[in-house]
Amino acid sequence: MKVMVRKNVEGGFSVYVPKKDLEEAVVSSERESLFGGTVTLANGMVLELPEIPPGQGLPLTVEARKISG
């Protein structure tokens, strides 16, 4: 599924899922860089984000895989 990863005003990250009109904060991530591992959203959804080249700016739309939630 396509998702948009953004940096929020508090300095954290959020993920927007357009098909569900859902925006949730990222509460934990497998990797510090956020990409190339799994992230857990505030609603309990777990997504696997792809690797991206370093230096990419945000917001960024990527193809994510839903693991659970």
Secondary structure, 3 states (H helix, E strand, C coil): CEEEEEECCCCCEEEEEHHHCEEEEEEEECCCCCCCCEEEECCCCEEECCCCCCCCCCCEEEECEEEEC
